[in-house]
Amino acid sequence: MHPRPVAWLVGPALLIGSLGPLAAPGRSAEATLMGGQGQAPAPALAAIDPITGPRSRLGRDWIGARPIEPDTAILVMAGHADSQGMAGSGTSGAAVAAGAAPMFEGISDELYWNMVVAETVVALGQQRGLRISYYRPPFRSISDGDDPSTNWSVGRQHAASGGYALEIHFDAWGPSGIGSGLIPPLHRPFGRLDESLAEAFGGYPMAFRGGLGGPRRGIALLEVGKLEGPLERSLRNPATRGDTVIAIANRIVAALEAGLGRGPTTALPLSPPRDGVGNAPPGKGLQASSGGE
């Protein structure tokens, strides 16, 4: 089922364009959201993060020790980007469930924020010299998970060729959600990129829900946080939206840099990509911790 072409991404693209320069260093951006404190939080230690909220309460039963080449190609995808209007479209978020208008008509709020964060991560990572790109599906609904244009297929191919495939998610609101954390890829021994992201956001068990389709295909799933409470309010509020997105993206990029064995890079201001959200190839969103596959 291929109902709509790529033009549906214009809404999030406009938001990306409104975020301004992407060069604020990760530490200062997070400090701004924390009320001006001089350093970023230590995400690996706290059960509740001041920006992303609760972390996964499930025990992490793995350690990523495999070294990663510093020039490893990283592919970033937005979870649920090709599963709209069907099972697996992503969480609505607490605000929409309570009656608020969705951020963009026709897609889940989770997909909206997945795209915004994913594109910001790629823009910032490219600014800092990472080999990082973004994959966008050509259609919002692809019924066959093994279609060659899904996130699953493209991510699997990227991982099999030696790259690192990362899918961005926000977790379900309410009791069905678990919290932030990395669900690691299962195709090879866990590596330093997996470990670094888990140290920054928390970690899920290696066989979470029996092994999800993405991880079984070599795709790491990063749950940024539950789409509710202070995190969702700071994303929806135009006054705090830009700082929140930049802080999350900076944390992800800093974790990628650390996993690659690279020191944090400070670069000159960079405007977001002219085409905004979705200026790369195709994908299949997963239900991650928002429900069954």
Secondary structure, DSSP 8 states (H G I E B T S, - for coil): -----GGGGHHHHHHHHHS----S-HHHHHHHHTTS-SS---TTT-SEETTTEEB--S-------B---TT--EEEEETTTTBTTSTT-----HHHHTT---SSTTS-HHHHHHHHHHHHHHHHHHHTT--EEEE--SSSB-S-TTSTTSHHHHHHHHHHTT-EEEEEEEE-SGGG---BEEE---SSS-BHHHHHHHHHH-B--TTGGG--HHHHTTEEEEEEEESSHHHHHHHHSHHHHHHHHHHHHHHHHHHHHHHTT------------TT-S--S-------GGGS--
